[in-house]
Amino acid sequence: VQIHRAAGLQAAARVLAEKNPSLQYSADVGVNAYVMVHLPFLPEGERRSTRTVARTFCPEFEHHTEFSCKLVVQRSSGESCCLGELLWYSEATFSIFHQNLNSAPRTSQAKALRDYLLGTVKVPTRELLIRRSGIKGWYPVTLPEDLVPSPSANVIQTIVGGLEFSVSFAYPEDRECVLDAAALLGWNWEESLGEGPQDDSDGSSPLPPNSAAMTVSIPRLWLPVHCVLLAGQ
């Protein structure tokens, strides 16, 4: 897992400051951001965290971490489940926090209880099986449920920034091992994947049936000067 950077977190900070006025200073000058990533089929102790980047709304993390996953997992019922099936039905969760610098030094479990959740990104891990290149790109950061303005708010109103990251198997042959182990346990991954994994190593992928391609052109972009300068400049 590579967590590269986040952007636009001031929107999340402002919403958080409305609930907690003591955070107004951070909403004005920048948050102390870090990202925690978790895979639901791994124990809670396997959560990983980036370093904290202070006083910014566009933190650069460039964080690398690896998760060790068993090809076959024994459930409490005694049933065996393959990693391929777990990946197909799971989501990787990336949670962005504002660190409370007044708190004691962080530990991997207790830090999230003291710090403030700015937003989350959830991405289906089935993409690791579908695409040979894995998961990569910018993904929208959405507000936690307790900060959503109203129950009727649409999806756009809940987006408060973006997070760039990539997720892939450590070695190309690892994916084949996962799929082979799934076949040995009788999980029909070919049926779930439809036409099978996509070879999108060149950055392009074929369109599914009955779909259309849409091109968006942005000839110009205006940015307020204060948004591209560091605090104090």
BAFI-3210 file (N, C-alpha, C; in Angstrom, 3 decimals, decimal comma, padded with zeros to 6 digits):
// residues 233
n [1|2|3|4|5|6|7|8|9|10|11|12|13|14|15|16|17|18|19|20|21|22|23|24|25|26|27|28|29|30|31|32|33|34|35|36|37|38|39|40|41|42|43|44|45|46|47|48|49|50|51|52|53|54|55|56|57|58|59|60|61|62|63|64|65|66|67|68|69|70|71|72|73|74|75|76|77|78|79|80|81|82|83|84|85|86|87|88|89|90|91|92|93|94|95|96|97|98|99|100|101|102|103|104|105|106|107|108|109|110|111|112|113|114|115|116|117|118|119|120|121|122|123|124|125|126|127|128|129|130|131|132|133|134|135|136|137|138|139|140|141|142|143|144|145|146|147|148|149|150|151|152|153|154|155|156|157|158|159|160|161|162|163|164|165|166|167|168|169|170|171|172|173|174|175|176|177|178|179|180|181|182|183|184|185|186|187|188|189|190|191|192|193|194|195|196|197|198|199|200|201|202|203|204|205|206|207|208|209|210|211|212|213|214|215|216|217|218|219|220|221|222|223|224|225|226|227|228|229|230|231|232|233]
n.u [000,852|000,643|000,521|000,076|-000,647|-002,858|-005,582|-007,385|-008,440|-009,409|-012,115|-013,215|-012,160|-013,452|-016,132|-015,824|-015,018|-017,346|-018,820|-017,135|-015,946|-013,384|-011,583|-011,320|-009,049|-007,313|-008,858|-008,473|-005,676|-004,536|-004,578|-003,390|-002,528|-002,971|-003,042|-004,906|-004,960|-006,935|-007,726|-010,621|-010,693|-008,501|-006,890|-007,663|-005,315|-003,710|-003,960|-002,579|-000,589|000,192|002,840|002,394|001,500|001,980|-000,089|-001,400|-003,454|-003,068|-001,495|001,611|002,414|003,709|003,941|004,770|003,596|003,177|000,995|000,649|-000,993|-002,857|-003,258|-005,310|-007,902|-008,991|-012,132|-014,107|-016,161|-015,035|-014,958|-013,160|-011,820|-010,923|-008,368|-008,900|-011,724|-012,268|-011,093|-012,727|-015,186|-014,682|-013,716|-011,143|-010,279|-009,527|-008,741|-008,756|-007,259|-007,250|-004,677|-004,679|-002,653|-002,373|-002,711|-001,488|001,508|001,000|-000,466|-000,906|-003,548|-004,957|-004,794|-006,723|-008,938|-008,580|-008,004|-009,324|-011,648|-011,520|-012,431|-013,252|-012,116|-013,316|-012,576|-013,292|-011,699|-011,731|-010,821|-008,146|-008,077|-009,370|-007,988|-004,801|-002,918|-003,679|-004,966|-005,148|-004,734|-006,670|-009,054|-012,296|-012,699|-014,932|-017,272|-017,476|-020,294|-021,443|-020,908|-022,168|-024,114|-026,989|-029,505|-030,580|-028,656|-026,871|-024,515|-022,400|-022,308|-021,157|-018,519|-015,256|-012,651|-009,664|-007,843|-004,810|-003,636|-002,166|-002,691|-001,510|-000,507|002,495|004,237|003,974|003,301|001,971|-000,769|-001,639|-001,159|-003,067|-005,454|-005,176|-005,212|-007,811|-009,223|-008,584|-010,025|-012,513|-013,798|-015,430|-013,928|-013,722|-016,297|-017,275|-015,687|-016,479|-015,444|-012,888|-009,627|-008,539|-006,185|-004,645|-002,243|-001,162|-002,466|-004,990|-008,289|-010,642|-013,988|-016,934|-019,749|-022,545|-021,967|-020,730|-018,152|-016,937|-015,648|-014,017|-013,240|-011,098|-010,298|-009,271|-008,218|-008,861|-007,314|-007,564|-005,130|-004,389|-004,837|-002,800|-000,515|001,730|001,003|001,365|002,820]
n.v [-001,188|002,131|005,316|008,380|011,292|013,881|016,161|019,290|019,319|021,301|021,729|019,584|020,190|022,580|021,785|020,130|022,017|023,451|021,754|021,524|024,176|024,712|023,845|025,692|027,213|025,352|024,824|027,119|027,511|025,024|021,432|018,758|016,156|012,637|009,321|006,368|002,991|000,114|-003,313|-005,200|-007,974|-008,567|-008,672|-006,217|-005,192|-004,989|-002,597|000,171|003,140|006,399|008,851|011,942|014,923|018,245|021,194|021,772|021,629|020,056|017,522|015,776|012,491|010,062|007,343|003,980|000,719|-002,736|-005,558|-008,734|-011,475|-014,417|-017,174|-018,955|-018,869|-019,828|-019,900|-019,083|-020,900|-023,128|-023,422|-023,160|-020,390|-018,699|-016,313|-014,911|-014,825|-013,312|-010,876|-010,226|-009,549|-007,514|-004,249|-001,861|000,418|003,771|006,079|009,452|011,461|014,241|015,118|015,547|017,647|018,165|015,862|012,811|010,979|009,043|005,771|002,788|001,838|003,538|006,129|006,961|007,309|009,617|011,563|013,471|012,468|013,203|012,348|009,595|007,051|004,511|001,638|-000,939|-004,046|-005,944|-004,983|-005,577|-008,122|-007,900|-006,021|-006,007|-004,112|-003,275|-001,128|002,325|005,887|008,967|009,345|010,136|011,806|011,260|012,654|011,565|009,782|011,113|013,752|014,549|016,990|016,810|014,227|014,047|014,908|015,012|012,912|014,475|016,618|015,489|015,072|015,924|016,416|014,877|011,803|010,380|007,268|003,971|000,498|-002,757|-006,140|-007,391|-008,759|-009,629|-012,347|-013,031|-012,538|-014,540|-016,754|-016,324|-016,609|-019,247|-020,660|-020,100|-021,496|-024,133|-024,418|-024,452|-022,085|-020,218|-018,128|-017,224|-017,060|-015,012|-012,905|-012,509|-011,829|-012,358|-011,359|-008,009|-006,825|-004,131|-002,850|-000,966|001,306|001,625|000,260|-002,160|-001,257|-002,170|-004,173|-002,486|000,163|003,551|005,828|008,738|011,941|014,489|017,834|020,306|023,360|025,599|026,656|028,160|029,224|030,409|032,607|032,355|029,720|028,259|028,926|028,461|028,529|031,734|032,827]
n.w [000,000|-000,948|000,229|-000,957|-001,040|000,252|-000,397|-000,253|002,359|003,964|003,746|005,180|007,689|008,307|008,577|010,794|012,681|013,030|014,603|016,747|018,148|019,193|017,377|015,424|014,816|013,616|011,389|010,003|009,571|009,003|009,208|011,370|009,868|009,484|008,093|008,479|007,649|006,948|006,580|006,450|006,888|008,344|011,609|014,207|015,224|013,038|011,784|010,023|010,062|008,803|009,085|010,907|009,314|009,770|010,107|007,511|004,573|002,479|002,732|002,263|002,169|001,234|002,004|002,675|003,130|004,080|004,008|005,404|004,199|004,638|002,406|002,781|005,108|008,298|009,522|012,477|012,588|011,615|008,938|005,881|004,172|001,245|000,327|-002,016|-002,164|000,120|-000,590|-002,723|-001,614|000,174|001,528|001,446|003,944|004,325|006,651|007,500|009,862|012,158|014,169|017,637|019,148|021,792|023,091|024,616|023,600|020,623|020,292|018,368|018,639|020,450|019,499|017,592|019,159|020,569|018,683|015,854|013,484|010,137|007,650|005,413|003,114|001,115|-000,656|-002,961|-002,586|-004,511|-006,870|-006,963|-007,928|-010,347|-011,914|-013,299|-012,697|-010,228|-007,642|-008,011|-007,891|-007,475|-004,887|-003,593|-000,458|002,113|004,440|007,893|009,289|011,502|011,013|008,737|007,104|006,861|006,896|004,364|002,651|-000,439|-002,269|-003,251|-001,464|000,735|000,197|001,011|000,240|-001,212|-001,709|-002,605|-003,526|-003,825|-004,330|-004,424|-005,256|-003,782|-005,474|-008,943|-009,400|-007,108|-007,245|-008,965|-007,361|-005,375|-006,841|-007,740|-005,311|-004,558|-006,510|-005,823|-003,510|-004,474|-005,043|-007,397|-009,053|-011,677|-012,603|-010,982|-011,807|-014,375|-017,440|-016,721|-015,330|-016,037|-018,333|-017,814|-017,906|-019,588|-018,960|-020,009|-020,372|-021,592|-022,554|-020,785|-021,975|-023,564|-022,795|-022,603|-023,589|-021,968|-022,383|-020,649|-020,833|-019,604|-020,120|-018,745|-015,460|-012,412|-009,436|-006,141|-004,796|-002,073|-001,600|-002,677|-001,395|001,348|004,885|006,260|004,183]
ca.u [000,000|001,354|-000,340|000,883|-000,967|-004,270|-005,807|-008,715|-008,959|-009,998|-013,569|-013,512|-011,818|-014,496|-017,299|-015,475|-014,983|-018,726|-019,235|-016,210|-015,324|-011,986|-010,780|-011,405|-007,694|-006,839|-009,634|-007,978|-004,252|-004,136|-004,772|-002,271|-003,184|-002,355|-003,984|-004,885|-005,531|-007,339|-008,423|-011,572|-010,490|-007,311|-007,153|-007,595|-003,928|-003,022|-004,144|-001,311|-000,756|001,268|003,308|001,555|001,995|001,360|-000,543|-001,591|-004,661|-002,621|-000,321|002,363|002,778|004,637|004,069|004,700|003,416|002,789|000,165|000,814|-002,312|-002,834|-004,028|-006,509|-008,218|-009,911|-013,116|-014,455|-017,077|-014,268|-014,964|-011,996|-012,166|-009,723|-008,097|-009,571|-013,118|-012,251|-010,825|-013,857|-016,326|-014,238|-013,295|-010,054|-010,727|-008,504|-009,336|-007,886|-007,473|-006,531|-004,082|-004,759|-001,288|-002,410|-002,851|-000,248|002,038|000,045|-000,252|-001,656|-004,958|-005,623|-004,687|-007,951|-009,945|-008,347|-007,920|-010,586|-011,805|-011,894|-013,172|-012,812|-012,175|-013,500|-012,400|-013,423|-010,429|-011,869|-010,049|-006,853|-008,243|-009,868|-006,990|-003,432|-002,157|-004,158|-005,767|-004,301|-005,372|-007,299|-010,370|-012,942|-012,803|-016,290|-017,454|-018,051|-021,750|-021,869|-020,645|-022,969|-025,015|-028,367|-029,723|-030,963|-027,536|-026,465|-023,143|-021,468|-022,218|-020,387|-017,120|-014,511|-011,236|-009,257|-006,679|-004,148|-002,932|-002,138|-002,682|-001,223|000,246|003,917|004,857|002,930|002,868|001,148|-002,180|-001,898|-001,219|-004,365|-006,497|-005,001|-005,688|-009,271|-009,721|-008,425|-011,094|-013,796|-014,438|-015,448|-013,606|-013,935|-017,699|-017,426|-014,979|-017,048|-014,523|-011,553|-008,863|-008,244|-004,786|-004,658|-000,908|-000,835|-003,243|-006,316|-009,018|-011,778|-015,271|-017,890|-020,843|-023,622|-021,484|-020,237|-017,011|-017,193|-014,431|-014,209|-012,161|-011,020|-009,284|-008,681|-008,470|-008,495|-007,110|-007,255|-003,712|-004,185|-004,956|-001,589|000,607|001,803|000,580|002,338|003,441]
ca.v [000,000|003,400|006,477|009,462|012,635|014,271|017,545|019,838|018,924|022,422|021,534|018,703|020,893|023,578|021,061|019,675|023,189|023,830|020,891|021,728|025,480|024,776|023,452|026,733|027,609|024,350|024,974|028,319|027,461|023,697|020,327|017,838|015,012|011,334|008,369|005,003|002,066|-001,150|-004,316|-005,756|-009,390|-008,699|-008,252|-004,782|-004,818|-004,844|-001,251|000,859|004,593|007,228|009,894|013,133|016,103|019,326|022,503|021,837|021,009|019,208|016,812|014,813|011,381|009,132|006,275|002,623|-000,332|-004,027|-006,439|-010,165|-012,104|-015,859|-017,592|-019,640|-018,452|-020,722|-019,134|-019,626|-022,023|-024,257|-023,361|-022,542|-019,337|-018,295|-014,881|-014,330|-014,531|-012,209|-009,655|-009,922|-009,007|-006,573|-002,900|-001,260|001,689|004,760|007,100|010,609|012,057|015,427|014,746|016,498|017,750|018,268|014,529|012,085|010,315|008,103|004,342|002,401|001,618|004,598|007,447|007,345|007,647|010,988|012,469|013,804|011,883|014,187|011,693|008,248|006,547|003,062|001,159|-002,395|-004,728|-006,829|-004,415|-006,248|-009,321|-007,535|-005,259|-006,449|-002,991|-003,001|000,075|003,511|007,125|009,839|008,895|011,165|011,667|011,598|012,948|010,510|009,915|012,067|015,118|014,844|018,104|016,371|012,888|014,159|015,441|014,128|012,419|015,580|017,433|014,790|014,970|017,007|016,329|013,734|011,054|009,628|006,094|002,808|-000,794|-003,846|-007,252|-007,070|-009,345|-009,976|-013,737|-013,205|-012,586|-015,868|-017,666|-016,105|-017,187|-020,704|-021,153|-020,006|-022,596|-025,383|-024,485|-024,525|-020,775|-019,983|-016,716|-016,861|-016,665|-013,722|-011,880|-012,357|-012,123|-012,582|-010,165|-007,091|-006,452|-002,682|-002,351|000,188|002,448|001,626|-000,981|-002,230|-000,865|-003,266|-004,076|-001,513|001,343|004,626|006,566|010,156|012,733|015,784|018,763|021,469|024,204|026,557|026,416|029,288|028,893|031,570|032,631|031,902|028,270|027,644|029,379|027,916|029,457|032,771|033,394]
ca.w [000,000|-001,015|000,473|-001,502|-000,554|000,337|-000,814|-000,006|003,673|004,701|003,763|006,314|008,921|008,586|009,089|012,138|013,555|013,334|015,708|017,856|017,896|019,595|016,220|014,398|014,416|012,659|010,164|009,316|009,202|008,550|010,156|011,592|009,249|009,244|007,500|008,998|006,669|007,567|005,783|007,421|007,180|009,181|012,989|014,489|015,458|011,755|011,245|009,788|010,085|008,268|009,994|010,932|008,606|010,541|009,629|006,062|004,043|001,367|003,260|001,460|003,051|000,580|003,001|002,142|004,132|003,515|004,832|005,151|004,178|004,408|001,238|003,284|006,475|009,003|010,272|013,789|012,374|011,104|007,475|005,250|003,219|000,512|000,285|-003,174|-001,812|001,073|-001,342|-003,609|-000,879|001,201|001,180|002,218|004,512|004,629|007,521|007,681|011,171|012,631|015,455|018,735|019,651|023,248|023,671|024,895|022,401|020,052|020,105|017,175|018,930|021,212|018,884|016,919|020,155|021,015|017,560|015,199|012,157|009,120|006,580|005,067|001,736|001,058|-002,029|-003,028|-002,839|-005,663|-007,972|-006,990|-008,739|-011,675|-012,668|-013,062|-012,123|-008,878|-007,358|-007,963|-008,310|-006,481|-004,454|-002,766|000,999|002,519|005,860|008,741|009,388|012,523|010,559|007,542|007,438|007,055|006,324|002,957|001,872|-001,521|-002,179|-003,503|-000,254|001,762|-000,229|001,662|-000,114|-002,020|-001,225|-003,661|-003,013|-004,707|-003,640|-005,357|-004,690|-003,724|-006,661|-009,922|-009,287|-005,909|-007,622|-009,508|-006,213|-004,723|-007,683|-007,743|-004,020|-004,596|-007,340|-005,074|-002,503|-005,157|-005,264|-008,835|-009,272|-013,078|-012,733|-010,323|-012,559|-015,702|-018,528|-016,186|-014,993|-017,124|-018,483|-018,034|-017,583|-020,412|-018,494|-020,595|-020,175|-022,494|-021,996|-020,671|-022,958|-023,364|-022,085|-023,469|-023,062|-021,833|-022,272|-019,999|-021,159|-018,718|-020,755|-017,813|-014,047|-011,558|-008,031|-005,296|-004,427|-000,704|-001,553|-003,183|-000,575|002,690|005,932|006,581|002,989]
c.u [000,886|000,345|000,481|000,569|-002,480|-004,383|-007,217|-009,294|-009,547|-011,515|-013,973|-013,255|-012,896|-015,757|-017,044|-015,480|-016,389|-019,261|-018,402|-015,449|-013,854|-011,041|-010,776|-010,024|-007,131|-007,579|-009,163|-006,551|-003,802|-004,319|-003,482|-002,745|-002,317|-003,454|-003,795|-005,588|-005,806|-008,038|-009,323|-011,355|-009,202|-007,631|-007,007|-006,151|-003,127|-003,308|-002,774|-001,572|000,445|001,799|002,322|002,235|001,241|000,990|-000,592|-002,924|-004,336|-001,376|000,286|002,848|003,889|004,989|003,897|004,524|002,964|001,967|000,434|-000,550|-002,164|-003,703|-005,324|-006,691|-009,223|-010,856|-013,454|-015,385|-016,354|-014,186|-013,705|-012,463|-010,882|-009,599|-008,799|-011,013|-013,199|-012,020|-012,033|-014,995|-015,941|-013,915|-012,117|-010,515|-009,521|-009,177|-008,329|-008,255|-006,718|-005,995|-004,203|-003,390|-001,243|-002,506|-001,487|000,262|001,122|000,506|-001,186|-003,144|-005,629|-005,647|-006,008|-009,053|-009,790|-008,389|-009,263|-010,616|-012,303|-012,747|-012,569|-012,898|-012,340|-013,434|-012,495|-012,090|-010,541|-011,099|-008,660|-006,905|-008,623|-008,774|-005,585|-002,591|-002,611|-005,008|-004,824|-005,086|-005,888|-008,693|-010,980|-012,969|-014,199|-016,364|-017,898|-019,525|-022,175|-021,614|-021,424|-024,017|-026,447|-028,530|-030,038|-029,830|-027,145|-024,982|-022,135|-021,261|-021,384|-018,908|-016,345|-013,001|-010,958|-008,017|-006,113|-003,365|-002,929|-002,036|-002,443|-000,571|001,733|004,649|003,751|002,417|001,995|-000,335|-002,549|-001,987|-002,567|-005,473|-006,394|-005,508|-007,214|-009,861|-009,639|-009,520|-012,485|-014,505|-014,296|-015,193|-013,830|-015,372|-017,928|-016,794|-015,533|-016,064|-013,098|-010,821|-008,554|-006,761|-004,735|-003,310|-000,515|-001,663|-004,635|-006,972|-010,224|-013,065|-016,177|-019,003|-021,872|-023,185|-020,956|-019,071|-017,353|-015,869|-014,769|-013,003|-012,228|-009,933|-008,602|-009,067|-008,000|-008,373|-006,858|-005,810|-003,493|-004,280|-003,675|-000,346|000,566|001,387|001,699|003,004|002,547]
c.v [001,235|004,528|007,707|010,818|012,814|015,734|017,972|019,558|020,082|022,298|020,653|019,414|021,916|022,921|020,615|020,839|023,677|023,005|021,144|023,034|025,576|024,408|024,507|027,169|026,634|024,453|026,176|028,143|026,091|022,646|019,517|016,461|013,755|010,394|007,004|004,109|000,724|-002,025|-005,105|-007,216|-009,643|-008,225|-006,743|-004,314|-004,622|-003,502|-000,582|002,352|005,285|008,134|011,059|014,273|017,312|020,545|022,613|021,205|020,088|018,432|015,837|013,711|010,503|007,982|004,917|001,635|-001,602|-004,820|-007,887|-010,834|-013,590|-016,200|-018,277|-019,269|-019,425|-019,872|-019,826|-020,826|-023,272|-024,285|-022,665|-021,540|-018,857|-016,778|-014,214|-013,950|-013,370|-010,881|-009,247|-009,213|-007,953|-005,201|-002,501|000,115|002,561|005,885|008,220|011,295|013,372|015,096|015,890|016,569|017,913|016,909|013,911|011,439|009,189|006,657|003,919|002,234|002,847|005,940|007,895|007,724|009,083|011,993|012,595|013,228|012,941|013,563|010,336|008,028|005,045|002,626|-000,365|-003,058|-005,731|-006,302|-005,044|-007,523|-008,983|-006,903|-005,718|-005,349|-002,642|-001,754|001,272|004,718|007,940|009,319|009,942|010,808|012,114|011,785|011,704|010,802|010,979|013,519|015,489|015,890|017,685|014,996|012,924|014,691|014,460|013,800|013,556|016,422|016,776|014,651|016,178|016,897|015,112|013,089|010,249|008,467|005,011|001,556|-001,873|-004,997|-006,913|-007,581|-009,763|-011,403|-013,975|-013,311|-013,955|-016,895|-017,556|-016,774|-018,714|-021,313|-021,122|-021,167|-023,924|-025,561|-024,479|-023,202|-020,413|-018,511|-016,307|-016,412|-015,289|-012,597|-011,688|-012,792|-012,338|-011,279|-009,318|-006,771|-004,986|-002,073|-001,148|001,407|002,514|000,283|-000,990|-001,844|-002,082|-003,105|-003,036|-000,313|002,356|005,319|008,050|010,876|014,090|016,658|019,970|022,396|025,177|026,211|027,618|028,804|030,185|031,489|032,042|030,389|027,562|028,091|028,693|028,961|030,446|033,396|034,458]
c.w [000,000|-000,818|000,099|-000,849|-000,455|-000,075|-000,425|001,357|004,478|004,779|004,937|007,632|009,291|009,138|010,521|013,122|013,909|014,513|016,954|017,628|018,296|018,449|015,114|013,914|013,383|011,334|009,351|008,792|008,699|009,633|010,287|011,145|009,249|008,745|008,144|007,988|007,337|006,542|006,727|007,761|007,960|010,597|013,171|014,688|014,183|011,089|011,102|009,671|009,467|009,380|009,935|010,196|009,168|009,693|008,110|005,704|002,865|001,789|002,251|002,406|002,466|001,533|002,334|003,294|003,436|004,527|004,429|005,278|003,877|003,198|001,639|004,750|007,069|009,841|011,588|013,679|011,902|009,601|006,966|004,198|002,547|000,494|-000,885|-002,876|-000,831|000,353|-002,184|-002,875|000,162|000,624|002,056|002,680|004,858|005,419|007,746|008,996|011,302|014,015|016,454|019,394|021,164|023,920|023,905|023,615|021,944|020,171|018,990|017,442|019,517|020,497|018,258|017,896|020,621|019,871|016,845|013,785|011,180|008,020|006,261|003,561|001,819|-000,397|-002,043|-003,375|-003,987|-006,867|-008,061|-007,832|-010,170|-012,526|-012,297|-012,424|-010,719|-008,792|-007,307|-008,444|-007,140|-006,175|-003,522|-001,289|001,401|004,031|006,626|008,977|010,388|012,131|009,304|007,898|007,709|006,415|004,839|002,073|000,774|-001,406|-002,330|-002,243|000,841|001,403|000,285|001,394|-000,970|-001,434|-002,388|-003,042|-004,079|-003,854|-004,682|-004,604|-004,765|-004,960|-007,629|-009,767|-008,056|-006,258|-008,178|-008,389|-005,509|-005,520|-007,741|-006,441|-003,962|-005,388|-006,594|-004,024|-003,136|-005,343|-006,734|-009,127|-010,715|-013,305|-012,118|-011,135|-013,959|-016,769|-018,040|-015,943|-016,219|-017,142|-018,840|-017,710|-018,419|-020,058|-019,065|-020,355|-021,096|-021,793|-021,887|-021,694|-022,549|-022,540|-023,089|-022,783|-023,024|-021,627|-021,674|-020,298|-020,237|-019,272|-019,800|-016,381|-013,252|-010,115|-007,248|-004,795|-003,019|-000,579|-002,002|-002,432|000,780|003,704|006,237|005,370|002,366]
res [v|q|i|h|r|a|a|g|l|q|a|a|a|r|v|l|a|e|k|n|p|s|l|q|y|s|a|d|v|g|v|n|a|y|v|m|v|h|l|p|f|l|p|e|g|e|r|r|s|t|r|t|v|a|r|t|f|c|p|e|f|e|h|h|t|e|f|s|c|k|l|v|v|q|r|s|s|g|e|s|c|c|l|g|e|l|l|w|y|s|e|a|t|f|s|i|f|h|q|n|l|n|s|a|p|r|t|s|q|a|k|a|l|r|d|y|l|l|g|t|v|k|v|p|t|r|e|l|l|i|r|r|s|g|i|k|g|w|y|p|v|t|l|p|e|d|l|v|p|s|p|s|a|n|v|i|q|t|i|v|g|g|l|e|f|s|v|s|f|a|y|p|e|d|r|e|c|v|l|d|a|a|a|l|l|g|w|n|w|e|e|s|l|g|e|g|p|q|d|d|s|d|g|s|s|p|l|p|p|n|s|a|a|m|t|v|s|i|p|r|l|w|l|p|v|h|c|v|l|l|a|g|q]
***
